Amino acid sequence: AFRRRVDAGAPLRPGAGRLLAELERAGVPFALVSASPRSVVDSVTGGALAHVPFAFTLSADDTDRTKPHPDPYRTAARRLGVPVASCVAVEDSPDGTSSADAAGCVVLVVPSLLPVEPGPGRVFAESLEEVSLATLRDHARHGRSPAVSPPSVPS
């Protein structure tokens, strides 16, 4: 069932298409860093995300250790040719956030299914609809400052 859903193409999260297009227009390189196996990453990027001009994709098969270890994000920064501290990782999971955080990235957390704890260098947004290239540049410029609290969740 999972494989059929992947092959059918997962929809982008609201705001993701606009943000990726904005990055592309500005000439800002970006990569997909995933804890999924290469076969899943290739299915997704060959299907629903085929139009997205990733500089490259990294899967769980491309590093010795995957998320939550820092290796995937360190590898991505090296391949992009930029210091890891100048990277903004957009994450939605605790393991992904821990990985980017441990690597030294600024982390923009847009929570999905599992909650992510606040921490230094982590900024939270409720949706990618409220994120722009200017937002990402601002976070990169301010670096790993004290945490900006996650949005409150109505009870």
ZASEFI-612328 format. One record per residue (C-alpha): residue number from 1; residue in three letters; z, y, x. Coordinates in nm, 4 decimals. Layout:
PT   pos   code          Z          Y          X
PT   NUM    ALA          Z          Y          X
...
END
This chain:
PT   pos   code          Z          Y          X
PT     1    ALA     0.0000     0.0000     0.0000
PT     2    PHE     0.0906     0.2430     0.2808
PT     3    ARG    -0.2343     0.1714     0.4645
PT     4    ARG    -0.4391     0.2284     0.1474
PT     5    ARG    -0.2678     0.5648     0.0961
PT     6    VAL    -0.3337     0.6637     0.4582
PT     7    ASP    -0.6980     0.5582     0.4369
PT     8    ALA    -0.7371     0.7495     0.1095
PT     9    GLY    -0.6129     1.0634     0.2831
PT    10    ALA    -0.2808     1.2351     0.2456
PT    11    PRO    -0.3025     1.5867     0.1052
PT    12    LEU    -0.2015     1.8739     0.3299
PT    13    ARG     0.1263     2.0408     0.2500
PT    14    PRO     0.0936     2.3724     0.0652
PT    15    GLY    -0.0017     2.6488     0.3087
PT    16    ALA    -0.1044     2.4121     0.5902
PT    17    GLY    -0.4794     2.4557     0.5474
PT    18    ARG    -0.4529     2.8347     0.5496
PT    19    LEU    -0.2242     2.8340     0.8553
PT    20    LEU    -0.4481     2.5961     1.0518
PT    21    ALA    -0.7541     2.8091     0.9677
PT    22    GLU    -0.5674     3.1202     1.0824
PT    23    LEU    -0.4799     2.9528     1.4135
PT    24    GLU    -0.8406     2.8439     1.4602
PT    25    ARG    -0.9803     3.1929     1.3876
PT    26    ALA    -0.7385     3.3420     1.6420
PT    27    GLY    -0.8340     3.0860     1.9069
PT    28    VAL    -0.4822     2.9438     1.9265
PT    29    PRO    -0.4965     2.5797     2.0367
PT    30    PHE    -0.2871     2.3306     1.8439
PT    31    ALA    -0.2284     1.9579     1.8553
PT    32    LEU    -0.0982     1.6895     1.6241
PT    33    VAL     0.2094     1.5174     1.7689
PT    34    SER     0.3014     1.2116     1.5636
PT    35    ALA     0.5465     0.9233     1.5829
PT    36    SER     0.2956     0.7095     1.3929
PT    37    PRO     0.0830     0.4470     1.5676
PT    38    ARG    -0.2632     0.5502     1.6915
PT    39    SER    -0.4314     0.3539     1.4104
PT    40    VAL    -0.2527     0.5649     1.1467
PT    41    VAL    -0.3156     0.8944     1.3297
PT    42    ASP    -0.6851     0.8106     1.3659
PT    43    SER    -0.7119     0.7183     0.9960
PT    44    VAL    -0.5521     1.0449     0.8885
PT    45    THR    -0.7447     1.2660     1.1315
PT    46    GLY    -1.0687     1.0860     1.0526
PT    47    GLY    -1.0146     1.1246     0.6793
PT    48    ALA    -0.8162     1.3996     0.5116
PT    49    LEU    -0.7819     1.6009     0.8329
PT    50    ALA    -1.1315     1.5439     0.9738
PT    51    HIS    -1.2108     1.9153     0.9384
PT    52    VAL    -0.9057     2.0271     1.1396
PT    53    PRO    -0.9970     2.1185     1.4996
PT    54    PHE    -0.6962     1.9738     1.6800
PT    55    ALA    -0.7194     2.0186     2.0575
PT    56    PHE    -0.6056     1.6546     2.0640
PT    57    THR    -0.3713     1.4179     1.8847
PT    58    LEU    -0.0762     1.2279     2.0281
PT    59    SER     0.0521     0.9103     1.8673
PT    60    ALA     0.3499     0.6852     1.9315
PT    61    ASP     0.1149     0.4754     2.1456
PT    62    ASP     0.0408     0.7628     2.3852
PT    63    THR     0.3832     0.8061     2.5459
PT    64    ASP     0.6408     0.5617     2.6783
PT    65    ARG     0.8984     0.6941     2.4338
PT    66    THR     0.8288     0.8516     2.0981
PT    67    LYS     1.0302     1.0839     1.8763
PT    68    PRO     1.3234     1.1635     1.8899
PT    69    HIS     1.2731     1.1623     2.2701
PT    70    PRO     1.1188     1.4781     2.4207
PT    71    ASP     0.8244     1.2958     2.5820
PT    72    PRO     0.5653     1.3610     2.3061
PT    73    TYR     0.6157     1.7381     2.3049
PT    74    ARG     0.6358     1.7625     2.6840
PT    75    THR     0.3090     1.5678     2.7047
PT    76    ALA     0.1471     1.7934     2.4438
PT    77    ALA     0.2495     2.1121     2.6279
PT    78    ARG     0.1199     1.9727     2.9560
PT    79    ARG    -0.2131     1.8773     2.7956
PT    80    LEU    -0.2399     2.2217     2.6338
PT    81    GLY    -0.1693     2.3765     2.9745
PT    82    VAL     0.1218     2.5878     2.8541
PT    83    PRO     0.4952     2.5955     2.9250
PT    84    VAL     0.6833     2.3927     2.6668
PT    85    ALA     0.9094     2.6934     2.6003
PT    86    SER     0.6066     2.8861     2.4700
PT    87    CYS     0.5250     2.6159     2.2131
PT    88    VAL     0.6292     2.6356     1.8506
PT    89    ALA     0.6576     2.2903     1.6963
PT    90    VAL     0.6269     2.2721     1.3185
PT    91    GLU     0.8352     1.9756     1.2076
PT    92    ASP     0.9576     1.8218     0.8846
PT    93    SER     1.1858     1.5388     0.9995
PT    94    PRO     1.5118     1.4963     1.1899
PT    95    ASP     1.3494     1.2808     1.4634
PT    96    GLY     1.0574     1.5185     1.5091
PT    97    THR     1.2898     1.8177     1.5208
PT    98    SER     1.5124     1.6442     1.7770
PT    99    SER     1.2070     1.5586     1.9883
PT   100    ALA     1.0700     1.9133     1.9923
PT   101    ASP     1.4170     2.0577     2.0435
PT   102    ALA     1.4949     1.8273     2.3382
PT   103    ALA     1.1583     1.9137     2.4957
PT   104    GLY     1.2440     2.2844     2.4837
PT   105    CYS     1.0111     2.3986     2.2054
PT   106    VAL     1.1001     2.6539     1.9447
PT   107    VAL     1.1097     2.4494     1.6242
PT   108    LEU     0.9984     2.5707     1.2837
PT   109    VAL     1.1433     2.3252     1.0350
PT   110    VAL     0.9789     2.2854     0.6967
PT   111    PRO     1.1949     2.0056     0.5523
PT   112    SER     1.0374     1.7208     0.3637
PT   113    LEU     1.2238     1.4086     0.2543
PT   114    LEU     1.5188     1.4052     0.4954
PT   115    PRO     1.7441     1.7032     0.5669
PT   116    VAL     1.7378     1.8586     0.9146
PT   117    GLU     2.0527     2.0091     1.0637
PT   118    PRO     2.0495     2.3686     1.1939
PT   119    GLY     2.0667     2.4219     1.5690
PT   120    PRO     1.9698     2.6681     1.8439
PT   121    GLY     1.5952     2.7207     1.8607
PT   122    ARG     1.5439     2.5948     1.5059
PT   123    VAL     1.4070     2.8227     1.2369
PT   124    PHE     1.3715     2.7064     0.8781
PT   125    ALA     1.1094     2.7839     0.6146
PT   126    GLU     1.0975     2.6428     0.2638
PT   127    SER     0.7189     2.6069     0.2729
PT   128    LEU     0.4241     2.6625     0.5052
PT   129    GLU     0.3060     2.9103     0.2430
PT   130    GLU     0.5538     3.1589     0.3916
PT   131    VAL     0.4408     3.0968     0.7526
PT   132    SER     0.1623     3.2868     0.9284
PT   133    LEU     0.0315     3.3215     1.2817
PT   134    ALA     0.2455     3.6358     1.3093
PT   135    THR     0.5514     3.4295     1.2094
PT   136    LEU     0.4761     3.1692     1.4769
PT   137    ARG     0.4159     3.4361     1.7428
PT   138    ASP     0.7406     3.6080     1.6504
PT   139    HIS     0.9351     3.2830     1.6879
PT   140    ALA     0.7634     3.2060     2.0199
PT   141    ARG     0.8418     3.5570     2.1464
PT   142    HIS     1.2101     3.5290     2.0575
PT   143    GLY     1.2355     3.1802     2.2033
PT   144    ARG     1.5293     2.9529     2.1541
PT   145    SER     1.7638     3.2017     1.9921
PT   146    PRO     2.0584     3.0975     1.7757
PT   147    ALA     1.9640     2.8992     1.4691
PT   148    VAL     1.8362     3.0665     1.1585
PT   149    SER     2.0023     2.8890     0.8697
PT   150    PRO     1.8098     2.6524     0.6484
PT   151    PRO     1.7260     2.7727     0.3006
PT   152    SER     1.9927     2.7052     0.0444
PT   153    VAL     1.9224     2.4173    -0.1853
PT   154    PRO     2.0142     2.4732    -0.5491
PT   155    SER     2.2658     2.2200    -0.6753
END
